[in-house]
Amino acid sequence: SDSAAMQQSRTGAYGALPGAWDAITLGNSYNLALWRADFGRKIDEYRSNASAAMRNIEVLTTLTLWISVLPIVAVMAHALLSKDSNIAMQAMILATFPRQIQVIQYIADIVNSLLNWSALRERILRISRATAADSDIKGMSGKIQQERITCVDAAGRRVELEGFKPPEVGRLTIRGENGSGKSSFLLELKRRHPEHSIILPAHHRLHFASVANADVSTGQKLSLIMEELCGGEPLKLLLLDEWDANLDQENLQRIDAAIGRLARRCCVVEVRHR
């Protein structure tokens, strides 16, 4: 039980490491700060479970050692001090005493190895599960074809992308064919404006306080994230990549309204799927 708890928290801590990658490569300092706090909690949990497991292993090993020692010492003391004991018996007991101590040490080592094996077995099982997971590695950069991309403001007026500078407030919508470089354009904007800006790719593992432990659908998750960003994060630029893909009408309207509220105090640049 101790080994399983230790390895579960260890796996949780290691499993949290990739979550920093999106925040670091995208430059979202807000998400990185949240990730650090979450990772710190997981590390503290692992340390606590590891300490408990190692302490219990040492306690059980020590108890085993004493349980093995006391009967042997009692029998040897009785044999030495018994009235029926003779010189030959006493000499034999004293001659075999080092061997008895060695046997006790072997017993303690065996018990310690068996207890540690449970921790090693849990680690092997979790590594086996992790290596069985599929990987999906894709590049984050691509060519931006401005002639195939259109950008309009909330009133439907076209915005030129040549020498584009985001306004202080407002909502800009980008559309274009697949492969025209819409996502790459957002990444380029993030690179140019790293401070007080957040980019939300279509698929990400960014940390947000509102959904850290929430078991919710994609639409509900995005809705909570939008409400969190509306809550006061000092945001100047929000970049959304196809946030409306695979959403039902109710979630779409709710998130659309939250983005509208955000656009009144910062610039929102969104790539729309539909």
KANORVEN-V278827 format. One record per residue. N is the residue number from 1. RES is the residue in one small letter. PHI is phi as a letter, one per 40 degrees, with the letter a starting at -180 (NA if undefined). BURIAL is b if it has 16 or more other C-alpha atoms within 10 Angstrom, else e. D_FIRST is the distance of its C-alpha to the first C-alpha in whole Angstrom. Layout:
BEGIN
n:N res:RES phi:PHI burial:BURIAL d_first:D_FIRST
n:N res:RES phi:PHI burial:BURIAL d_first:D_FIRST
END
This chain:
BEGIN
n:1 res:s phi:NA burial:e d_first:0
n:2 res:d phi:c burial:b d_first:4
n:3 res:s phi:c burial:b d_first:5
n:4 res:a phi:c burial:b d_first:5
n:5 res:a phi:c burial:b d_first:6
n:6 res:m phi:c burial:b d_first:9
n:7 res:q phi:c burial:b d_first:10
n:8 res:q phi:c burial:b d_first:10
n:9 res:s phi:c burial:b d_first:12
n:10 res:r phi:c burial:b d_first:14
n:11 res:t phi:c burial:b d_first:15
n:12 res:g phi:c burial:b d_first:16
n:13 res:a phi:c burial:b d_first:18
n:14 res:y phi:c burial:e d_first:20
n:15 res:g phi:c burial:e d_first:21
n:16 res:a phi:c burial:b d_first:23
n:17 res:l phi:d burial:e d_first:25
n:18 res:p phi:c burial:e d_first:27
n:19 res:g phi:c burial:b d_first:28
n:20 res:a phi:c burial:b d_first:30
n:21 res:w phi:c burial:e d_first:32
n:22 res:d phi:c burial:b d_first:34
n:23 res:a phi:c burial:b d_first:35
n:24 res:i phi:c burial:e d_first:36
n:25 res:t phi:c burial:e d_first:38
n:26 res:l phi:c burial:b d_first:40
n:27 res:g phi:g burial:b d_first:40
n:28 res:n phi:c burial:b d_first:39
n:29 res:s phi:c burial:b d_first:38
n:30 res:y phi:c burial:b d_first:37
n:31 res:n phi:c burial:b d_first:34
n:32 res:l phi:c burial:b d_first:33
n:33 res:a phi:c burial:e d_first:33
n:34 res:l phi:c burial:b d_first:31
n:35 res:w phi:c burial:b d_first:28
n:36 res:r phi:d burial:b d_first:28
n:37 res:a phi:c burial:e d_first:27
n:38 res:d phi:c burial:b d_first:24
n:39 res:f phi:c burial:b d_first:23
n:40 res:g phi:c burial:e d_first:23
n:41 res:r phi:c burial:e d_first:21
n:42 res:k phi:c burial:b d_first:18
n:43 res:i phi:c burial:b d_first:19
n:44 res:d phi:c burial:e d_first:19
n:45 res:e phi:c burial:b d_first:15
n:46 res:y phi:c burial:b d_first:14
n:47 res:r phi:d burial:e d_first:16
n:48 res:s phi:c burial:e d_first:14
n:49 res:n phi:c burial:b d_first:11
n:50 res:a phi:c burial:b d_first:12
n:51 res:s phi:c burial:e d_first:14
n:52 res:a phi:c burial:e d_first:11
n:53 res:a phi:c burial:b d_first:9
n:54 res:m phi:c burial:b d_first:12
n:55 res:r phi:c burial:e d_first:13
n:56 res:n phi:c burial:e d_first:11
n:57 res:i phi:c burial:b d_first:12
n:58 res:e phi:c burial:e d_first:15
n:59 res:v phi:c burial:e d_first:15
n:60 res:l phi:c burial:b d_first:14
n:61 res:t phi:c burial:b d_first:17
n:62 res:t phi:c burial:e d_first:19
n:63 res:l phi:c burial:e d_first:19
n:64 res:t phi:c burial:b d_first:19
n:65 res:l phi:c burial:b d_first:22
n:66 res:w phi:c burial:e d_first:24
n:67 res:i phi:c burial:e d_first:23
n:68 res:s phi:c burial:b d_first:25
n:69 res:v phi:c burial:b d_first:28
n:70 res:l phi:d burial:e d_first:29
n:71 res:p phi:c burial:e d_first:30
n:72 res:i phi:c burial:b d_first:32
n:73 res:v phi:c burial:e d_first:33
n:74 res:a phi:c burial:e d_first:34
n:75 res:v phi:c burial:e d_first:36
n:76 res:m phi:c burial:b d_first:38
n:77 res:a phi:c burial:e d_first:39
n:78 res:h phi:c burial:e d_first:40
n:79 res:a phi:c burial:b d_first:42
n:80 res:l phi:c burial:b d_first:44
n:81 res:l phi:c burial:e d_first:45
n:82 res:s phi:c burial:e d_first:46
n:83 res:k phi:c burial:e d_first:50
n:84 res:d phi:c burial:e d_first:50
n:85 res:s phi:c burial:e d_first:48
n:86 res:n phi:b burial:e d_first:51
n:87 res:i phi:c burial:e d_first:51
n:88 res:a phi:c burial:e d_first:50
n:89 res:m phi:c burial:e d_first:47
n:90 res:q phi:c burial:b d_first:46
n:91 res:a phi:c burial:e d_first:47
n:92 res:m phi:c burial:e d_first:44
n:93 res:i phi:c burial:b d_first:41
n:94 res:l phi:c burial:e d_first:42
n:95 res:a phi:c burial:e d_first:43
n:96 res:t phi:c burial:e d_first:39
n:97 res:f phi:d burial:e d_first:37
n:98 res:p phi:c burial:e d_first:36
n:99 res:r phi:c burial:e d_first:35
n:100 res:q phi:c burial:b d_first:33
n:101 res:i phi:c burial:e d_first:31
n:102 res:q phi:c burial:e d_first:31
n:103 res:v phi:c burial:e d_first:29
n:104 res:i phi:c burial:b d_first:27
n:105 res:q phi:c burial:e d_first:26
n:106 res:y phi:c burial:e d_first:25
n:107 res:i phi:c burial:b d_first:23
n:108 res:a phi:c burial:b d_first:21
n:109 res:d phi:c burial:e d_first:21
n:110 res:i phi:c burial:e d_first:19
n:111 res:v phi:c burial:b d_first:16
n:112 res:n phi:c burial:b d_first:16
n:113 res:s phi:c burial:e d_first:16
n:114 res:l phi:c burial:e d_first:14
n:115 res:l phi:c burial:b d_first:11
n:116 res:n phi:c burial:e d_first:12
n:117 res:w phi:c burial:e d_first:13
n:118 res:s phi:c burial:e d_first:9
n:119 res:a phi:c burial:b d_first:9
n:120 res:l phi:c burial:e d_first:13
n:121 res:r phi:c burial:e d_first:12
n:122 res:e phi:c burial:b d_first:10
n:123 res:r phi:c burial:b d_first:13
n:124 res:i phi:c burial:e d_first:16
n:125 res:l phi:c burial:e d_first:15
n:126 res:r phi:c burial:b d_first:15
n:127 res:i phi:c burial:e d_first:18
n:128 res:s phi:c burial:e d_first:19
n:129 res:r phi:c burial:e d_first:19
n:130 res:a phi:c burial:e d_first:21
n:131 res:t phi:c burial:e d_first:23
n:132 res:a phi:c burial:e d_first:24
n:133 res:a phi:c burial:e d_first:25
n:134 res:d phi:c burial:e d_first:29
n:135 res:s phi:b burial:e d_first:31
n:136 res:d phi:b burial:e d_first:34
n:137 res:i phi:b burial:e d_first:36
n:138 res:k phi:b burial:e d_first:39
n:139 res:g phi:c burial:e d_first:41
n:140 res:m phi:b burial:e d_first:42
n:141 res:s phi:b burial:e d_first:46
n:142 res:g phi:a burial:e d_first:49
n:143 res:k phi:c burial:e d_first:53
n:144 res:i phi:c burial:b d_first:54
n:145 res:q phi:b burial:e d_first:57
n:146 res:q phi:c burial:b d_first:59
n:147 res:e phi:c burial:e d_first:61
n:148 res:r phi:b burial:e d_first:59
n:149 res:i phi:b burial:b d_first:57
n:150 res:t phi:b burial:b d_first:58
n:151 res:c phi:b burial:b d_first:57
n:152 res:v phi:b burial:b d_first:59
n:153 res:d phi:c burial:e d_first:58
n:154 res:a phi:c burial:e d_first:58
n:155 res:a phi:c burial:e d_first:61
n:156 res:g phi:g burial:e d_first:61
n:157 res:r phi:c burial:e d_first:63
n:158 res:r phi:c burial:e d_first:63
n:159 res:v phi:b burial:e d_first:61
n:160 res:e phi:c burial:e d_first:62
n:161 res:l phi:c burial:e d_first:59
n:162 res:e phi:c burial:e d_first:62
n:163 res:g phi:g burial:e d_first:61
n:164 res:f phi:c burial:e d_first:58
n:165 res:k phi:b burial:e d_first:57
n:166 res:p phi:c burial:b d_first:55
n:167 res:p phi:c burial:e d_first:57
n:168 res:e phi:c burial:e d_first:55
n:169 res:v phi:b burial:e d_first:55
n:170 res:g phi:h burial:b d_first:55
n:171 res:r phi:b burial:b d_first:53
n:172 res:l phi:b burial:b d_first:54
n:173 res:t phi:b burial:b d_first:53
n:174 res:i phi:b burial:b d_first:53
n:175 res:r phi:b burial:b d_first:54
n:176 res:g phi:i burial:b d_first:55
n:177 res:e phi:c burial:e d_first:54
n:178 res:n phi:d burial:e d_first:51
n:179 res:g phi:g burial:e d_first:51
n:180 res:s phi:c burial:b d_first:54
n:181 res:g phi:h burial:b d_first:51
n:182 res:k phi:c burial:b d_first:50
n:183 res:s phi:c burial:b d_first:47
n:184 res:s phi:c burial:b d_first:48
n:185 res:f phi:c burial:b d_first:50
n:186 res:l phi:c burial:b d_first:48
n:187 res:l phi:c burial:b d_first:46
n:188 res:e phi:c burial:e d_first:49
n:189 res:l phi:c burial:b d_first:50
n:190 res:k phi:c burial:b d_first:46
n:191 res:r phi:c burial:e d_first:47
n:192 res:r phi:c burial:e d_first:51
n:193 res:h phi:b burial:b d_first:49
n:194 res:p phi:c burial:e d_first:46
n:195 res:e phi:c burial:b d_first:46
n:196 res:h phi:f burial:b d_first:45
n:197 res:s phi:b burial:b d_first:44
n:198 res:i phi:b burial:b d_first:42
n:199 res:i phi:b burial:b d_first:42
n:200 res:l phi:b burial:b d_first:40
n:201 res:p phi:c burial:b d_first:40
n:202 res:a phi:c burial:e d_first:39
n:203 res:h phi:b burial:e d_first:36
n:204 res:h phi:a burial:e d_first:34
n:205 res:r phi:b burial:e d_first:30
n:206 res:l phi:c burial:b d_first:32
n:207 res:h phi:c burial:b d_first:30
n:208 res:f phi:b burial:b d_first:32
n:209 res:a phi:c burial:e d_first:30
n:210 res:s phi:c burial:b d_first:31
n:211 res:v phi:b burial:b d_first:29
n:212 res:a phi:d burial:e d_first:26
n:213 res:n phi:b burial:e d_first:24
n:214 res:a phi:c burial:e d_first:27
n:215 res:d phi:c burial:e d_first:26
n:216 res:v phi:b burial:e d_first:30
n:217 res:s phi:c burial:e d_first:32
n:218 res:t phi:c burial:e d_first:34
n:219 res:g phi:c burial:b d_first:37
n:220 res:q phi:c burial:b d_first:35
n:221 res:k phi:c burial:b d_first:34
n:222 res:l phi:c burial:b d_first:37
n:223 res:s phi:c burial:b d_first:39
n:224 res:l phi:c burial:b d_first:36
n:225 res:i phi:c burial:b d_first:36
n:226 res:m phi:c burial:b d_first:40
n:227 res:e phi:c burial:b d_first:40
n:228 res:e phi:c burial:b d_first:38
n:229 res:l phi:c burial:b d_first:40
n:230 res:c phi:c burial:b d_first:43
n:231 res:g phi:c burial:e d_first:42
n:232 res:g phi:h burial:e d_first:43
n:233 res:e phi:d burial:e d_first:42
n:234 res:p phi:c burial:e d_first:45
n:235 res:l phi:b burial:b d_first:45
n:236 res:k phi:b burial:b d_first:49
n:237 res:l phi:a burial:b d_first:48
n:238 res:l phi:b burial:b d_first:45
n:239 res:l phi:b burial:b d_first:45
n:240 res:l phi:b burial:b d_first:44
n:241 res:d phi:b burial:b d_first:44
n:242 res:e phi:f burial:b d_first:44
n:243 res:w phi:c burial:b d_first:43
n:244 res:d phi:c burial:b d_first:44
n:245 res:a phi:c burial:e d_first:43
n:246 res:n phi:g burial:e d_first:42
n:247 res:l phi:b burial:b d_first:42
n:248 res:d phi:c burial:e d_first:43
n:249 res:q phi:c burial:e d_first:46
n:250 res:e phi:c burial:e d_first:45
n:251 res:n phi:c burial:b d_first:42
n:252 res:l phi:d burial:b d_first:45
n:253 res:q phi:c burial:e d_first:47
n:254 res:r phi:c burial:b d_first:45
n:255 res:i phi:c burial:b d_first:44
n:256 res:d phi:d burial:b d_first:47
n:257 res:a phi:c burial:e d_first:48
n:258 res:a phi:c burial:b d_first:46
n:259 res:i phi:c burial:b d_first:47
n:260 res:g phi:c burial:e d_first:50
n:261 res:r phi:c burial:b d_first:49
n:262 res:l phi:c burial:b d_first:48
n:263 res:a phi:c burial:b d_first:51
n:264 res:r phi:c burial:e d_first:53
n:265 res:r phi:b burial:b d_first:51
n:266 res:c phi:a burial:b d_first:51
n:267 res:c phi:c burial:b d_first:51
n:268 res:v phi:b burial:b d_first:49
n:269 res:v phi:b burial:b d_first:50
n:270 res:e phi:b burial:b d_first:48
n:271 res:v phi:c burial:b d_first:49
n:272 res:r phi:c burial:b d_first:49
n:273 res:h phi:c burial:e d_first:48
n:274 res:r phi:a burial:e d_first:50
END
